[in-house]
Amino acid sequence: MIKGGGSENLTRMAALLPTMGKDDIAGWVIEQVLAAGSKGCPPYLVGVGIGGTFEKAVHWSKRVLLRTIGEEGMTPEEREIAGMIKTAVNRKGKGFQGLRFADTVMDVQVRTNPCHIATLPVAVSIGCNAVRQARFIL
């Protein structure tokens, strides 16, 4: 994946408490996206990796950015978390390039993975508004 420095520098990961639920996980991601402000050229694509190991959480947070905008590749639980994040961030009204109009987030994609009961790694990756998507077959 080719990413610009602005959005790549906004990648975050954390070891959340394993007792945290969907609201807590979504809340942490929302904080990270709002803290990014306009540094990564919104409107954003937001990728979230939950569970697995730290490496897998970051891997999946980036990998889901390759999905087509609006793609239906998530479980019902992942869709719920994605919806919570997108709605909350867009309600804050930072908007296109931080100019307070249009949406701050174009799409949120979430991937969950099983993990050890004592861990809850979560990672968020941001794709800027210039994300290009193309496919080809060899």
mmCIF file of the C-alpha atoms, coordinates in Angstrom:
data_MODEL
# 
_entry.id   MODEL 
# 
loop_
_atom_site.group_PDB 
_atom_site.id 
_atom_site.type_symbol 
_atom_site.label_atom_id 
_atom_site.label_alt_id 
_atom_site.label_comp_id 
_atom_site.label_asym_id 
_atom_site.label_entity_id 
_atom_site.label_seq_id 
_atom_site.pdbx_PDB_ins_code 
_atom_site.Cartn_x 
_atom_site.Cartn_y 
_atom_site.Cartn_z 
_atom_site.occupancy 
_atom_site.B_iso_or_equiv 
_atom_site.pdbx_formal_charge 
_atom_site.auth_seq_id 
_atom_site.auth_comp_id 
_atom_site.auth_asym_id 
_atom_site.auth_atom_id 
_atom_site.pdbx_PDB_model_num 
ATOM 1   C CA . MET A 1 1   ? 0.000   0.000   0.000   1.00 0.00 ? 1   MET A CA 1 
ATOM 2   C CA . ILE A 1 2   ? 1.350   3.402   -0.953  1.00 0.00 ? 2   ILE A CA 1 
ATOM 3   C CA . LYS A 1 3   ? 0.430   6.092   1.563   1.00 0.00 ? 3   LYS A CA 1 
ATOM 4   C CA . GLY A 1 4   ? 1.484   9.681   2.041   1.00 0.00 ? 4   GLY A CA 1 
ATOM 5   C CA . GLY A 1 5   ? 3.335   10.711  5.187   1.00 0.00 ? 5   GLY A CA 1 
ATOM 6   C CA . GLY A 1 6   ? 0.453   12.764  6.548   1.00 0.00 ? 6   GLY A CA 1 
ATOM 7   C CA . SER A 1 7   ? -1.940  9.860   6.845   1.00 0.00 ? 7   SER A CA 1 
ATOM 8   C CA . GLU A 1 8   ? 0.751   7.269   7.624   1.00 0.00 ? 8   GLU A CA 1 
ATOM 9   C CA . ASN A 1 9   ? 1.999   9.329   10.575  1.00 0.00 ? 9   ASN A CA 1 
ATOM 10  C CA . LEU A 1 10  ? -1.491  9.121   12.064  1.00 0.00 ? 10  LEU A CA 1 
ATOM 11  C CA . THR A 1 11  ? -1.451  5.326   12.465  1.00 0.00 ? 11  THR A CA 1 
ATOM 12  C CA . ARG A 1 12  ? -2.013  4.479   16.122  1.00 0.00 ? 12  ARG A CA 1 
ATOM 13  C CA . MET A 1 13  ? -2.162  1.335   18.201  1.00 0.00 ? 13  MET A CA 1 
ATOM 14  C CA . ALA A 1 14  ? -2.912  0.591   21.815  1.00 0.00 ? 14  ALA A CA 1 
ATOM 15  C CA . ALA A 1 15  ? -3.207  -2.233  24.271  1.00 0.00 ? 15  ALA A CA 1 
ATOM 16  C CA . LEU A 1 16  ? -6.704  -1.729  25.603  1.00 0.00 ? 16  LEU A CA 1 
ATOM 17  C CA . LEU A 1 17  ? -8.009  -3.562  28.633  1.00 0.00 ? 17  LEU A CA 1 
ATOM 18  C CA . PRO A 1 18  ? -9.442  -6.943  27.624  1.00 0.00 ? 18  PRO A CA 1 
ATOM 19  C CA . THR A 1 19  ? -12.577 -6.116  29.623  1.00 0.00 ? 19  THR A CA 1 
ATOM 20  C CA . MET A 1 20  ? -13.405 -3.224  27.285  1.00 0.00 ? 20  MET A CA 1 
ATOM 21  C CA . GLY A 1 21  ? -16.419 -3.572  25.040  1.00 0.00 ? 21  GLY A CA 1 
ATOM 22  C CA . LYS A 1 22  ? -17.481 -2.215  21.653  1.00 0.00 ? 22  LYS A CA 1 
ATOM 23  C CA . ASP A 1 23  ? -18.294 1.243   23.012  1.00 0.00 ? 23  ASP A CA 1 
ATOM 24  C CA . ASP A 1 24  ? -14.860 1.563   24.620  1.00 0.00 ? 24  ASP A CA 1 
ATOM 25  C CA . ILE A 1 25  ? -13.045 0.375   21.501  1.00 0.00 ? 25  ILE A CA 1 
ATOM 26  C CA . ALA A 1 26  ? -15.059 2.711   19.267  1.00 0.00 ? 26  ALA A CA 1 
ATOM 27  C CA . GLY A 1 27  ? -14.444 5.540   21.753  1.00 0.00 ? 27  GLY A CA 1 
ATOM 28  C CA . TRP A 1 28  ? -10.673 5.068   21.573  1.00 0.00 ? 28  TRP A CA 1 
ATOM 29  C CA . VAL A 1 29  ? -10.739 5.044   17.762  1.00 0.00 ? 29  VAL A CA 1 
ATOM 30  C CA . ILE A 1 30  ? -12.946 8.156   17.704  1.00 0.00 ? 30  ILE A CA 1 
ATOM 31  C CA . GLU A 1 31  ? -10.436 9.955   19.965  1.00 0.00 ? 31  GLU A CA 1 
ATOM 32  C CA . GLN A 1 32  ? -7.582  9.058   17.603  1.00 0.00 ? 32  GLN A CA 1 
ATOM 33  C CA . VAL A 1 33  ? -9.415  10.225  14.481  1.00 0.00 ? 33  VAL A CA 1 
ATOM 34  C CA . LEU A 1 34  ? -10.527 13.482  16.103  1.00 0.00 ? 34  LEU A CA 1 
ATOM 35  C CA . ALA A 1 35  ? -6.992  14.098  17.419  1.00 0.00 ? 35  ALA A CA 1 
ATOM 36  C CA . ALA A 1 36  ? -5.728  13.740  13.843  1.00 0.00 ? 36  ALA A CA 1 
ATOM 37  C CA . GLY A 1 37  ? -7.676  16.865  12.922  1.00 0.00 ? 37  GLY A CA 1 
ATOM 38  C CA . SER A 1 38  ? -6.855  17.815  9.345   1.00 0.00 ? 38  SER A CA 1 
ATOM 39  C CA . LYS A 1 39  ? -3.242  16.548  9.449   1.00 0.00 ? 39  LYS A CA 1 
ATOM 40  C CA . GLY A 1 40  ? -4.006  13.617  7.145   1.00 0.00 ? 40  GLY A CA 1 
ATOM 41  C CA . CYS A 1 41  ? -6.157  15.466  4.565   1.00 0.00 ? 41  CYS A CA 1 
ATOM 42  C CA . PRO A 1 42  ? -9.749  14.539  5.380   1.00 0.00 ? 42  PRO A CA 1 
ATOM 43  C CA . PRO A 1 43  ? -12.222 13.218  4.423   1.00 0.00 ? 43  PRO A CA 1 
ATOM 44  C CA . TYR A 1 44  ? -10.657 10.029  5.683   1.00 0.00 ? 44  TYR A CA 1 
ATOM 45  C CA . LEU A 1 45  ? -10.931 6.346   5.104   1.00 0.00 ? 45  LEU A CA 1 
ATOM 46  C CA . VAL A 1 46  ? -10.500 4.749   8.530   1.00 0.00 ? 46  VAL A CA 1 
ATOM 47  C CA . GLY A 1 47  ? -9.234  1.203   8.972   1.00 0.00 ? 47  GLY A CA 1 
ATOM 48  C CA . VAL A 1 48  ? -9.483  -0.519  12.346  1.00 0.00 ? 48  VAL A CA 1 
ATOM 49  C CA . GLY A 1 49  ? -7.829  -3.786  13.369  1.00 0.00 ? 49  GLY A CA 1 
ATOM 50  C CA . ILE A 1 50  ? -9.018  -5.365  16.615  1.00 0.00 ? 50  ILE A CA 1 
ATOM 51  C CA . GLY A 1 51  ? -7.500  -8.417  18.271  1.00 0.00 ? 51  GLY A CA 1 
ATOM 52  C CA . GLY A 1 52  ? -4.904  -10.885 17.095  1.00 0.00 ? 52  GLY A CA 1 
ATOM 53  C CA . THR A 1 53  ? -1.431  -9.680  18.002  1.00 0.00 ? 53  THR A CA 1 
ATOM 54  C CA . PHE A 1 54  ? -0.117  -6.121  17.778  1.00 0.00 ? 54  PHE A CA 1 
ATOM 55  C CA . GLU A 1 55  ? 1.343   -6.930  14.374  1.00 0.00 ? 55  GLU A CA 1 
ATOM 56  C CA . LYS A 1 56  ? -1.945  -8.373  13.119  1.00 0.00 ? 56  LYS A CA 1 
ATOM 57  C CA . ALA A 1 57  ? -3.981  -5.442  14.455  1.00 0.00 ? 57  ALA A CA 1 
ATOM 58  C CA . VAL A 1 58  ? -1.805  -2.961  12.539  1.00 0.00 ? 58  VAL A CA 1 
ATOM 59  C CA . HIS A 1 59  ? -1.727  -5.220  9.470   1.00 0.00 ? 59  HIS A CA 1 
ATOM 60  C CA . TRP A 1 60  ? -5.508  -5.459  9.317   1.00 0.00 ? 60  TRP A CA 1 
ATOM 61  C CA . SER A 1 61  ? -6.046  -1.769  10.051  1.00 0.00 ? 61  SER A CA 1 
ATOM 62  C CA . LYS A 1 62  ? -4.068  -1.062  6.861   1.00 0.00 ? 62  LYS A CA 1 
ATOM 63  C CA . ARG A 1 63  ? -5.368  -3.987  4.835   1.00 0.00 ? 63  ARG A CA 1 
ATOM 64  C CA . VAL A 1 64  ? -9.019  -3.010  5.227   1.00 0.00 ? 64  VAL A CA 1 
ATOM 65  C CA . LEU A 1 65  ? -8.198  0.377   3.679   1.00 0.00 ? 65  LEU A CA 1 
ATOM 66  C CA . LEU A 1 66  ? -7.891  -1.538  0.399   1.00 0.00 ? 66  LEU A CA 1 
ATOM 67  C CA . ARG A 1 67  ? -11.572 -2.480  0.460   1.00 0.00 ? 67  ARG A CA 1 
ATOM 68  C CA . THR A 1 68  ? -13.831 -0.594  -1.904  1.00 0.00 ? 68  THR A CA 1 
ATOM 69  C CA . ILE A 1 69  ? -15.604 2.297   -0.190  1.00 0.00 ? 69  ILE A CA 1 
ATOM 70  C CA . GLY A 1 70  ? -18.863 0.977   1.228   1.00 0.00 ? 70  GLY A CA 1 
ATOM 71  C CA . GLU A 1 71  ? -17.864 -2.653  0.656   1.00 0.00 ? 71  GLU A CA 1 
ATOM 72  C CA . GLU A 1 72  ? -19.871 -5.172  2.653   1.00 0.00 ? 72  GLU A CA 1 
ATOM 73  C CA . GLY A 1 73  ? -17.068 -7.368  3.954   1.00 0.00 ? 73  GLY A CA 1 
ATOM 74  C CA . MET A 1 74  ? -17.725 -6.982  7.664   1.00 0.00 ? 74  MET A CA 1 
ATOM 75  C CA . THR A 1 75  ? -19.554 -9.071  10.231  1.00 0.00 ? 75  THR A CA 1 
ATOM 76  C CA . PRO A 1 76  ? -22.630 -7.506  11.884  1.00 0.00 ? 76  PRO A CA 1 
ATOM 77  C CA . GLU A 1 77  ? -20.521 -6.658  14.962  1.00 0.00 ? 77  GLU A CA 1 
ATOM 78  C CA . GLU A 1 78  ? -17.790 -5.058  12.825  1.00 0.00 ? 78  GLU A CA 1 
ATOM 79  C CA . ARG A 1 79  ? -20.449 -3.049  10.939  1.00 0.00 ? 79  ARG A CA 1 
ATOM 80  C CA . GLU A 1 80  ? -21.875 -1.841  14.235  1.00 0.00 ? 80  GLU A CA 1 
ATOM 81  C CA . ILE A 1 81  ? -18.480 -0.614  15.455  1.00 0.00 ? 81  ILE A CA 1 
ATOM 82  C CA . ALA A 1 82  ? -17.761 1.018   12.083  1.00 0.00 ? 82  ALA A CA 1 
ATOM 83  C CA . GLY A 1 83  ? -21.118 2.796   12.161  1.00 0.00 ? 83  GLY A CA 1 
ATOM 84  C CA . MET A 1 84  ? -20.520 4.089   15.682  1.00 0.00 ? 84  MET A CA 1 
ATOM 85  C CA . ILE A 1 85  ? -17.148 5.513   14.657  1.00 0.00 ? 85  ILE A CA 1 
ATOM 86  C CA . LYS A 1 86  ? -18.317 7.103   11.403  1.00 0.00 ? 86  LYS A CA 1 
ATOM 87  C CA . THR A 1 87  ? -21.402 8.687   12.961  1.00 0.00 ? 87  THR A CA 1 
ATOM 88  C CA . ALA A 1 88  ? -19.569 10.090  16.001  1.00 0.00 ? 88  ALA A CA 1 
ATOM 89  C CA . VAL A 1 89  ? -16.673 11.553  14.010  1.00 0.00 ? 89  VAL A CA 1 
ATOM 90  C CA . ASN A 1 90  ? -18.914 13.117  11.363  1.00 0.00 ? 90  ASN A CA 1 
ATOM 91  C CA . ARG A 1 91  ? -21.118 14.668  14.075  1.00 0.00 ? 91  ARG A CA 1 
ATOM 92  C CA . LYS A 1 92  ? -18.100 16.616  15.330  1.00 0.00 ? 92  LYS A CA 1 
ATOM 93  C CA . GLY A 1 93  ? -18.127 18.546  12.053  1.00 0.00 ? 93  GLY A CA 1 
ATOM 94  C CA . LYS A 1 94  ? -14.412 18.917  11.273  1.00 0.00 ? 94  LYS A CA 1 
ATOM 95  C CA . GLY A 1 95  ? -15.263 18.254  7.633   1.00 0.00 ? 95  GLY A CA 1 
ATOM 96  C CA . PHE A 1 96  ? -13.349 18.275  4.376   1.00 0.00 ? 96  PHE A CA 1 
ATOM 97  C CA . GLN A 1 97  ? -9.743  19.418  4.953   1.00 0.00 ? 97  GLN A CA 1 
ATOM 98  C CA . GLY A 1 98  ? -10.826 20.604  8.423   1.00 0.00 ? 98  GLY A CA 1 
ATOM 99  C CA . LEU A 1 99  ? -12.893 23.428  6.868   1.00 0.00 ? 99  LEU A CA 1 
ATOM 100 C CA . ARG A 1 100 ? -16.097 22.418  8.675   1.00 0.00 ? 100 ARG A CA 1 
ATOM 101 C CA . PHE A 1 101 ? -18.163 21.354  5.679   1.00 0.00 ? 101 PHE A CA 1 
ATOM 102 C CA . ALA A 1 102 ? -19.003 17.910  4.305   1.00 0.00 ? 102 ALA A CA 1 
ATOM 103 C CA . ASP A 1 103 ? -18.044 14.686  6.101   1.00 0.00 ? 103 ASP A CA 1 
ATOM 104 C CA . THR A 1 104 ? -14.791 14.120  7.983   1.00 0.00 ? 104 THR A CA 1 
ATOM 105 C CA . VAL A 1 105 ? -14.924 10.369  7.304   1.00 0.00 ? 105 VAL A CA 1 
ATOM 106 C CA . MET A 1 106 ? -15.906 8.784   3.973   1.00 0.00 ? 106 MET A CA 1 
ATOM 107 C CA . ASP A 1 107 ? -15.847 5.207   5.216   1.00 0.00 ? 107 ASP A CA 1 
ATOM 108 C CA . VAL A 1 108 ? -14.814 3.056   8.174   1.00 0.00 ? 108 VAL A CA 1 
ATOM 109 C CA . GLN A 1 109 ? -13.785 -0.582  7.769   1.00 0.00 ? 109 GLN A CA 1 
ATOM 110 C CA . VAL A 1 110 ? -13.210 -2.861  10.767  1.00 0.00 ? 110 VAL A CA 1 
ATOM 111 C CA . ARG A 1 111 ? -11.611 -6.295  11.038  1.00 0.00 ? 111 ARG A CA 1 
ATOM 112 C CA . THR A 1 112 ? -11.765 -8.321  14.249  1.00 0.00 ? 112 THR A CA 1 
ATOM 113 C CA . ASN A 1 113 ? -9.542  -11.270 15.078  1.00 0.00 ? 113 ASN A CA 1 
ATOM 114 C CA . PRO A 1 114 ? -9.427  -13.686 17.996  1.00 0.00 ? 114 PRO A CA 1 
ATOM 115 C CA . CYS A 1 115 ? -6.808  -12.905 20.602  1.00 0.00 ? 115 CYS A CA 1 
ATOM 116 C CA . HIS A 1 116 ? -5.499  -14.126 23.934  1.00 0.00 ? 116 HIS A CA 1 
ATOM 117 C CA . ILE A 1 117 ? -7.886  -13.462 26.809  1.00 0.00 ? 117 ILE A CA 1 
ATOM 118 C CA . ALA A 1 118 ? -5.285  -11.215 28.503  1.00 0.00 ? 118 ALA A CA 1 
ATOM 119 C CA . THR A 1 119 ? -4.823  -8.877  25.519  1.00 0.00 ? 119 THR A CA 1 
ATOM 120 C CA . LEU A 1 120 ? -6.823  -6.483  23.369  1.00 0.00 ? 120 LEU A CA 1 
ATOM 121 C CA . PRO A 1 121 ? -4.619  -4.905  20.710  1.00 0.00 ? 121 PRO A CA 1 
ATOM 122 C CA . VAL A 1 122 ? -6.357  -2.250  18.627  1.00 0.00 ? 122 VAL A CA 1 
ATOM 123 C CA . ALA A 1 123 ? -4.908  -0.281  15.717  1.00 0.00 ? 123 ALA A CA 1 
ATOM 124 C CA . VAL A 1 124 ? -6.297  2.517   13.575  1.00 0.00 ? 124 VAL A CA 1 
ATOM 125 C CA . SER A 1 125 ? -4.924  3.558   10.189  1.00 0.00 ? 125 SER A CA 1 
ATOM 126 C CA . ILE A 1 126 ? -6.067  6.529   8.178   1.00 0.00 ? 126 ILE A CA 1 
ATOM 127 C CA . GLY A 1 127 ? -6.212  6.926   4.431   1.00 0.00 ? 127 GLY A CA 1 
ATOM 128 C CA . CYS A 1 128 ? -6.430  10.473  3.070   1.00 0.00 ? 128 CYS A CA 1 
ATOM 129 C CA . ASN A 1 129 ? -8.984  11.805  0.598   1.00 0.00 ? 129 ASN A CA 1 
ATOM 130 C CA . ALA A 1 130 ? -6.622  11.086  -2.289  1.00 0.00 ? 130 ALA A CA 1 
ATOM 131 C CA . VAL A 1 131 ? -6.723  7.318   -1.777  1.00 0.00 ? 131 VAL A CA 1 
ATOM 132 C CA . ARG A 1 132 ? -6.790  5.747   -5.211  1.00 0.00 ? 132 ARG A CA 1 
ATOM 133 C CA . GLN A 1 133 ? -8.292  2.342   -5.822  1.00 0.00 ? 133 GLN A CA 1 
ATOM 134 C CA . ALA A 1 134 ? -7.657  0.259   -8.912  1.00 0.00 ? 134 ALA A CA 1 
ATOM 135 C CA . ARG A 1 135 ? -7.665  -3.441  -9.747  1.00 0.00 ? 135 ARG A CA 1 
ATOM 136 C CA . PHE A 1 136 ? -6.169  -5.472  -12.541 1.00 0.00 ? 136 PHE A CA 1 
ATOM 137 C CA . ILE A 1 137 ? -5.877  -9.134  -13.492 1.00 0.00 ? 137 ILE A CA 1 
ATOM 138 C CA . LEU A 1 138 ? -2.653  -10.656 -14.751 1.00 0.00 ? 138 LEU A CA 1 
# 
